Amino acid sequence: MNKESKTKVDDLLHAAMNAEIEAQKFYTRAAEKAQSSAGKTFFQELADFEQHHYTKVKGIIESRNKGVKLDVSKSEIAMREIKPEVEGEFEPNKDEIVEILTLGIKAEREAQERYNKIADHMDDPEGREIFKGLSEDERRHHDLLEAQYYQISNKGTIIWE
């Protein structure tokens, strides 16, 4: 990999790191707005996951700067799957939570698409693998938020333990 390619990947990773911090702040604010304990826990765990994602990307940058070959194929943290058959906790602040979920779904989809586009334009195989992995993480977030959206829209409850 040439120096120009490495710099481009690192610049994109710095932008990704900043996006993860913004997502973490968004979900922390969402946790404050939720009134049910399930809602608070759900959004706080998403905020924690975004913080982990920030740390992961930062570690990738640090490893690349030390010339360490990365193994980005393994997923480090898997969010819990929502089980629709489980009864959820009623969310008194349903309308605002639906709005937050809608914004989150859109943001996660856009992040997934952005990381896929970056990966598709990468000449560097390691950079392509990094951004494909980030895209997959965002897809899981999107799916999780979408499941909660339908649950709260249809039943007014959040399923998260």
C-alpha positions in Angstrom: 0.0 0.0 0.0 1.4 3.4 -0.9 1.6 6.4 1.4 -1.2 8.2 -0.4 -3.6 5.3 -0.1 -2.8 4.9 3.6 -3.4 8.6 4.2 -6.8 8.4 2.4 -7.9 5.4 4.5 -6.7 7.0 7.7 -8.5 10.3 6.9 -11.7 8.3 6.2 -11.2 6.4 9.5 -10.9 9.7 11.4 -14.2 10.9 9.8 -15.8 7.6 10.9 -14.5 8.0 14.4 -16.1 11.5 14.6 -19.4 10.0 13.3 -19.3 7.4 16.0 -19.0 10.1 18.7 -21.9 12.0 17.3 -24.0 8.8 17.2 -23.0 8.1 20.8 -24.2 11.5 21.9 -27.5 11.0 20.0 -28.2 7.7 21.8 -27.2 9.2 25.1 -29.8 12.0 24.6 -32.3 9.4 23.5 -31.7 7.4 26.8 -32.5 10.6 28.7 -35.8 11.1 26.9 -37.0 7.6 27.3 -39.3 7.1 30.3 -39.4 3.3 30.5 -36.4 1.5 32.0 -36.3 -0.7 28.9 -36.1 2.4 26.7 -33.4 3.9 28.8 -31.4 0.7 28.8 -31.9 0.1 25.1 -30.6 3.6 24.1 -27.8 3.6 26.7 -26.6 0.2 25.3 -26.6 1.7 21.8 -24.6 4.7 23.1 -22.2 2.3 24.7 -21.9 0.3 21.4 -21.2 3.5 19.5 -18.5 4.4 22.1 -17.0 0.9 21.5 -17.2 1.5 17.8 -15.2 4.7 18.3 -12.6 2.8 20.3 -12.4 0.1 17.7 -11.8 2.6 14.8 -9.3 4.4 16.9 -7.5 1.1 17.6 -7.5 0.4 13.8 -5.9 3.8 13.1 -3.3 3.2 15.8 -2.5 -0.3 14.5 -2.2 1.0 11.0 0.2 3.7 12.1 2.4 1.1 13.8 2.4 -1.0 10.7 0.5 -3.9 12.4 -1.5 -6.1 10.0 -5.1 -6.1 11.1 -7.6 -9.0 11.5 -10.8 -7.1 11.0 -12.8 -10.2 10.0 -14.0 -11.0 13.5 -16.9 -9.1 15.0 -16.1 -7.9 18.5 -19.5 -7.2 20.0 -22.8 -8.5 18.9 -25.9 -6.6 20.0 -28.6 -8.7 21.5 -31.4 -9.8 19.2 -34.9 -8.7 19.9 -37.3 -11.5 20.4 -40.7 -10.3 19.3 -42.6 -12.9 21.3 -41.4 -11.4 24.5 -43.6 -8.9 26.2 -42.2 -5.4 26.2 -42.3 -2.5 28.6 -44.8 0.3 27.9 -43.1 3.5 26.9 -45.1 6.6 28.1 -43.0 8.8 25.8 -43.9 6.8 22.7 -44.2 9.6 20.1 -40.9 11.1 20.9 -39.2 7.7 21.0 -40.7 6.8 17.6 -39.3 10.1 16.2 -35.8 9.2 17.7 -36.0 5.7 16.3 -36.9 7.1 12.9 -33.9 9.5 12.9 -31.7 6.6 14.2 -32.8 4.2 11.4 -32.1 6.9 8.8 -28.7 7.6 10.2 -27.7 4.0 10.5 -28.8 3.3 7.0 -26.8 6.3 5.7 -23.7 5.2 7.6 -24.0 1.7 6.2 -24.4 3.0 2.7 -21.5 5.5 3.2 -19.1 2.8 4.5 -20.2 0.5 1.6 -19.4 3.2 -1.0 -16.0 3.9 0.6 -15.2 0.1 0.6 -16.3 -0.2 -3.0 -13.9 2.6 -4.0 -10.9 1.3 -2.0 -7.9 0.0 -3.9 -6.4 -1.1 -0.6 -7.7 -4.6 0.4 -7.3 -3.9 4.1 -9.1 -0.6 3.8 -11.9 -2.3 1.9 -12.2 -5.0 4.6 -12.3 -2.4 7.4 -15.1 -0.4 5.8 -17.1 -3.5 4.9 -16.9 -4.5 8.5 -18.0 -1.0 9.7 -20.9 -1.2 7.2 -22.0 -4.6 8.6 -22.0 -3.1 12.1 -24.2 -0.3 10.9 -26.6 -2.7 9.2 -27.0 -4.6 12.6 -27.8 -1.3 14.3 -30.3 -0.4 11.6 -32.1 -3.8 11.9 -32.2 -3.5 15.7 -33.7 0.0 15.6 -36.2 -1.0 12.9 -37.4 -3.9 15.1 -37.8 -1.6 18.0 -39.6 0.9 15.8 -42.2 -1.6 14.7 -42.6 -2.9 18.3 -43.3 0.5 19.7 -45.4 1.7 16.8 -47.6 -1.4 16.9 -47.7 -2.2 20.6 -46.4 1.0 22.4 -43.7 -1.1 24.1 -39.9 -1.5 24.0 -38.5 -5.0 24.1 -35.1 -4.8 25.8 -34.0 -6.5 29.0 
